[in-house]
Amino acid sequence: MIPTPAILPTLDDARPPSITDQVYEALYDRVVNLTLPPGARLSEAEVAAQMGVSRQPVRDAFYRLSQMGFVLIRPQRATTVTPISEQAVLQAYFIRCALEESCLRHATQRLSDQHLDALDALIARQDQAVRADDRSLFHALDDQFHHDICHYAGLGFVWALVKENKGHMDRARFLSLSYNGASAVREHRQILLALRRRDSDAAVAAIRHHLAQIEGIIARVRQERPGLFGE
């Protein structure tokens, strides 16, 4: 007799994040925006005290960050933030290109005029953030632009995969926002123009050009701040 499979609960995407999730996100954001730069030391006890939590969720968050290559955990020694890895950045770039190019082809046929107008308004907010030199806000709005395209196309899972893999790329990109934000806004406008024209080839070319800027960013950052990179 074949056993009846257990009925699994429906996952609630709106459920509140766990304590571990909150600690992880806080540390992840600080690693990406270089508030915690390569070489920074992290103490379980200190992080737990600062965030008002027990050490277990901090330990779990450290482990998640180590699995992603952002921190190095060494027994009986301080946990440290890893250097930026050019190989990890380029791997993230490859994955992101493959996913977003495919998504853009679908989006050219699926986004409504209302969706396109919302993206236009979002780009206007990005432009304001660049003019105000608010790099953290621009970074968030940049992410939202790419997220919303996936979401409007009915491919939200694509952004989930992108987000899971883009962290190393973001560390290098965040360093470029002091000089590259205005260019990114222009590139977003080119992507939107292709979407409005329903031109999938142009949309793919635009996102490919936009994401490929990471290669020049790596070269510039390596020259200006070589100590941030590993071997």
N, C-alpha and C positions, 0 to 999 in steps of 0.2 A: 504494500500500500504506500503510495506516494504521500509524504507528509504535506500538510497544508502550509504554504509559506506564511511566515509571520507578516502581519500588516504593519508597515512602517509608517511613522508619522510624517506628515508633510512638513518640510523645512520652512520656517518663516524667515524670509529675507530681512524682515523689519525687526527681528528680535534684537534686543540690546546686546552690544558687544560684551564679552566676558572681561574680567579684570586683566587676564593675560592679553587679550586682544588690545585693550586700551594701553597697556604698558608697551606692547610690541609696536603699535602704531605711533606712539609718542617717540620711541627710540628710533624707529624706522625713518620718521620724518626728519629727525635731527641728524641722522646719518646722511640722508639724501641731500639736505640743504647745508651740510657741512658745519652745522652748529657743533656736531661731534665730528671733528676732522679725522682723517687717517692718523692712527697712532694714539688717539684719545683713549684713556684708561676708563674702564667701567667697573664699578663695584656693586655687587648684588645688594649689599647692606646699604650703601649710600643711595642707590636708585630706589630701593624699597622705602627708605626713610623719607626721601624727597617726595615720593608719590603717595605716601601714606598707605602702603599695602604690605602684605607679608612677602617674604623672600621667594616663596614658591612660584607665583606668577612671573616674577622678575627672572627667575632661573629658566622658566619655560620660554619667556620672550627672548632671552639670550640664546637659547638653543635654536629657536626659529630663525633668528638673525644669523646664527652661525651656519645653519643649513643653506641659507641664501648667499653665504660668502661675505657678509657684511661685518662680522666680528669674529675674532679668533679666541676661542676658549682654551686655556691651558691650565691643567690641574695645579693647584697650589700657587698659581701666578695670576696676575691681573688679566682680565678680559680686555682686549683692545680692539678698536675699530681698524679694519683692514685698509691697506692702501687701495686706491682705485686700480682695478685690473683692466687694462686695455682689451685683453681677450674677452673678459666678461661683458664689457661694454659692446664690443662688436657682435658677440653672440646675441645679446639682447636686441641689438639693431636688426640683425638678420631675422629673428623671430617676429619682431614688431612689423617689419616690412611685409613679410609673408602674410601676416594676419590682416593688417590694415589695407593692403592693396586689394585683397579679396573682398574685404568689407566694403570698400569704396565702389567696387563694381556693382554690388547689390544696392548700395545706397543711392546711386544715380537713378535707379528705377523706382525706388520705394519712398524716398522722402517727399513729403507734401510741401506745398508753398509755405504753410504755417511752420513746418520744421525748418525750412531754409531761412525764413525771417527770424526765427529764434536764434539760429546760428549767427546770422548777421548782427543781431543785438549783442550776442556774446562776444563777437570779435570787437565790437565797439567798446565793450567793457575792458577787453584785453588792451586795447589801444590806450585807454585811460590809465590803466595800471602801469603800462610802460612809461607814459608821460610823467607819472607820479613816482617813478622808480621804485614801485612796490613789487619787488621780485617774487616774494612769497605768494602774493595775490595773483600775479601773472602766471606763476607756475600752476596754481590751482585752476585758473581759468583755462589755461592751455590743456590741462588734463580733461577738463569738462568738455571742451570742444571735441576732442577725440572720443570721449565717452559718449557724448550725445549723438554723434554720427552713428556709432554702433547701436545705440539704444533706439534711435528713430528708425533704423533699418531693420529692427527686429532681431538684432544680433548682439544682444547684451552680453552673451557668453564670450564673445570675441574680446570685448574690453576686459572682462575678468581675466582672460588668459594674458592679454597684453600687460595688465597691471601686475600680474604675478611675475612677469619676466623683465619688466622695464627698469627696475630699481637701479641697476648698475649704470644704465644709460642716463638716468636722471641725475646721478651724482656729477657726471661730467657736464650735462646740459645746464644744471643750475649755475655752474661757474660761468657760463656764457651769457647769462641774462643781463649782465651789466652792459653788454655791447650788442647782443644779438636779439633782444626782445622785439625791436621794431621790424627786423627782417622776418621773424617768426610770424608776426601779425600779417605782413604782406603775403607770406606763403599761405597762411590760413585763408586769406581772401582769394587766392588763386584756386585753392581747393573748393571753396564755396562757389566760385564762378563756374567751375567745371560741373559741380552738382546742379546748379541752376540750369545749365545747358543740357543736362542729361547726357553728358559726354563721358563715358566710363574710361576711355583711353586717356583723356586729358586729366581726369580725376586721379587715376593711377600714377600718371607722370608727375602730377603735382605733389602727391603724398610721398612719392619716391624721392623727389628733389628735396622736399621738406625734411624728411628723416635722414637723408644722406648728409645733412649739414654736420652730423655728429663726427664725421671723419675729420673735417676741418677744425672742429672744436677740440678734439683730442690733441691734434697737432699743436694748436695754440696753447692749450692748457699745459701740455708737456713742456713747452718752451718757457712759459711764464711761471709755472709752479711745479717744477719737476718732482719736488719732494712728496707730492700727493699720490704719485703713481708707484706701483710695485713693479716687479720684473715682468 
